[in-house]
Amino acid sequence: MKSNEPRSSSSCAACKLLKRRCTPNCQFAPYFRSDEPKKFANVHKVFGASHVSKILNDVPEDQRDDTVNSLVYKAEVRLRDPVYGCIGAIASLQRKMVELQHDLMLAQTRLAYFAAKQNPTTNCSLMLDYDPFNVANMMPSDFVDVPVTAGYLDSYAQNSFDMDHCASTNEFGQFPFP
């Protein structure tokens, strides 16, 4: 964000939008260059120039780049999703993570099924009768239950396939890899 090059005579994006003269010690100039007017426009629309100025004054100078990046991201997300903003994006990512964990659990179950099927010394008739590719055999408890309330991901529970004494699982209900 912050440019180490000497500033040109043109105003920064903030001063252009606010229609004021850009001074050499303008606090917005290092972070909102004149060739990126939309960036400051979004931040100004969501937070306001005065609030952004106060935030930049309160933050140590070595952290201002990250602060401006964060403000820009939050403003863009808030403009895309005015109701939930960043929380909506986080909840969406958490839901995706739960789906991927479920897919991983199914893949591990299938892997254990085939490993047990190839090992004739395993005494596991329940597991050999189970077909992990037959969706009709799956009970509703085999699927992840994702309770979502008012757009927020409150909590989630991961149900695991009960392997009885056929295979050992770790404390997360997953099959450890050898």
N, C-alpha and C positions, 0 to 999 in steps of 0.2 A: 504494500500500500504506500508506504512512505518512500518518497523518491529522494535519492541522495544528489540528484542533479540540480543545478541552480534553476530557480523558477524563471519561467519566461514572463514577459510583461502582461500576459493575459490573466484575467481573474480566475480564481478557482471556481469549481462548480457551485459551491455554496454561495459565494458572493454574487455570482451571475443570477442564481435563482432568487436570492434575497434582494437583488438589484441595488447592491451597495458597492462601494469601491473596495477592492482587495488590497489590504496593506501588506507590507513585507513581513510583518509578524502575525499574519492571519493564522489562527489556530486550526482552521479547517483545511487550508491549502495543502499541507503535506498528505492529507488523507483523502481528499475529494478533489482530484485533478480536474482540470477544465474539459478534458476529453471524455469524462464519465459523468455527464450531468444527471442521468437517470438514477445513479447510485445515491446521490445526495437528495434528489427529489423524493425517492422512496423513504429514506430515513427521516427527512423533514416532515413528510406527510404523516408518518406514524408517531414519531417522537417529538417533533418540533425542534427548531434550531436552538432555541434557548436551553431546552433540556439537554440536547446533545452537547452543547457548550459546557454546561455544568458537569455532565458526566466526564467529559475529557479533562476538565480541570481537577476533578476528584481522583482520577486514575494516574498512577505514576507514568512518566513519559515512556519508559521501556515497555509498558503494557498497552499503550494506546493503539498500536497497530491491531492487536488482537481484539481490543474493545470495539474499534471501528468495524472490523470484519464481523464481529458478533452482531453489532447493531444493524449492519447492512443485511445480514442473513435473516435476523428476526423481522426486520421491516418487510423484506420480500415475502417471507412466509406469511406474515400477518396480512399482507395485501392479497395474497392468494387464498388464504383461509381466515377471514376476519373473525370467525367465532372461536376456533381452537388455536390458531397460530402454530407455534412450535410444538405445543402439547399434542395437537392432532397428528403432526408428523412423527413424533415419538411413539404415540399409541399405534400408529400404522406400522412402524418398524418393529414394535414389540409383538404385534399380531403376526407379522411375517416371520419373526424369530420362532414363535410358538409353532407355526405351521412347519417350518424347517426342522424343528426339534422332533415333531411328530413324524415327518418323513424319515428322519434319521433313525428313530425308534423302529419304524416299520422295516427299514433296510437292515438294521441289526437283527431284528426278529427273523427275517428271511435268511440272513446269513447263518444264524444259529440253527435254524431249521435244516438248512442244507448240510451244515457241518455235522449235525446229529444224524441226519439221514445217511451220510456217507460213512459214519463210524458205526459198524455193526455191534460193537460192544456196549453201546448206549442202550440202557433199558428204559425206554421212554416211549411207550405206545401212544400216550396222549399227544406227544409232539409229532410223531410220525403220521398220525391221523389228521393233523392240522395242516391245511393247505394255505399258506400265506398269500397266495395269489387269488384265492376265491373270496371275493368280497362278501358273498352270502354267508360265509362262516363267521364273519366278524360280528361281534356283539357291539352294541352302542358304547360299552365301556372301553372298547379298544381305541376309541377316537378321543382326541383332545377336546375338552370342553372349555371354550373360551367365553366366559361371561363378560359382556361389554355393556356398560351402563352409561348413557348420556355421552357416548363418544370416547370415554376413557376406558382404558384397559385396567379393570380393577384388580383382577388376579387371574391366575390360570392354574389348572391342575393337569398333570401329565399322568394318565393312567397307563400302566404297563401291562404287558401280556404276562399272565401268571404261568411260570414255567415249572411249578412244583419243584421236583428234585432233579429236573433234567439238566439245568444249567444254572450256574451261579451268576448273580447280578451284583453290581455295586450298589452303593446307597442311593443312587439316582434311578435305580430300576433299569440300568443299561447293562449290556453285555460287555465286559472288559475285553479288549483285544489282547491277544497273546503277546 
